[in-house]
């Protein structure tokens, strides 16, 4: 009886698989027709629409009834949308390389696997590549929940015309990797300086004898560890697989909720999606009450500020640039009103971008 029931269930799964495959190809065909319609309307049309994708994925999450978890269902649809978009217009995404970095993982989380990934060695190279249209978008780290802002990324916005088109949050789990299974033989630990800082307490307790050396990326650390058994790297599971390394210790980050936020940068203006955030860069005149004057219109118009950072302006001594994130789109009535007043008060106001809120 059990064998007969099992066989029936397998037949139903096979039938469902066939239906799913037919529907996927039907969706892909429609995506191709959408591309043709867009080209007929405008030869310079934009195919990737972050606000449209965000709306679709939001609906996927809201209508999901299980038993598949919401996040898994959303990830499946992200890949479907990625494959269909590739039929319309393949995307090239620049990211902070080499292969195996968390930035690569963030790029795949945002765009799916049906894109061409272009690893670059530095954050400023990513900005230049996207500005020169050598890549459609770039993905760069901007802040970590325990170690704070990545200042180089913010500084690039002072001279770059690029917009923020989205953001990605990634739970970061660091693994200690080596080609030598004996932890006692480790003489040095290599990683990006942020990763070394995020694992400081674990390293103090477990590898106090090992020298800590910062390198350009965790993937680069894994590459070095693959060449020298006396080196251990702090990197991801993907880097372990890519470079053929064993995991000496898993999840060695000091904060179990360790999260890094990445920005998607591009030349594209993003329309409202209904659940957005706006990033601003502001400089104010050096006078008493200047910071209050900056924040007061935001509060008075009921705009929620979720983040503020300051950076030296590099124009004159003790002048600062403020980076703010607020909830809502620049086209929303209350946000637009606050920005008008803020622009009148500030010596410089630049909207870095309005884009869908990260909900994955």
Secondary structure, DSSP 4 states (H G I P E B T S, - for coil): -HHHHHHHHHHHHHHHHHHHHHHHHHHHHHHHHHHHHHHHH-TT-----HHHHHHHHHHHHHH--SSS-HHHHHHHHHHHHHHHHHHH---EEEEESSTT-HHHHHHHHHH-SSSEEEEESSHHHHHHHHHTTSSSEEEEEEEETTTEE-HHHHHHTTT---EEEEEEEEE---EEEES-S-GGG--EEEE-HHHHHHTHHHHHHH-TTSEEEE-S-HHHHHHHHHH-TTEEEEE-HHHHHHHT-EEEES---SSTT-EEEEEEEES------SSEEEEEEEE--SSTTHHHHHHHHHHHTTPPEEEEEEEE-SSSTT-EEEEEEEES-TTSHHHHHHHHHHHHHSSEEEEEEEEEPP--
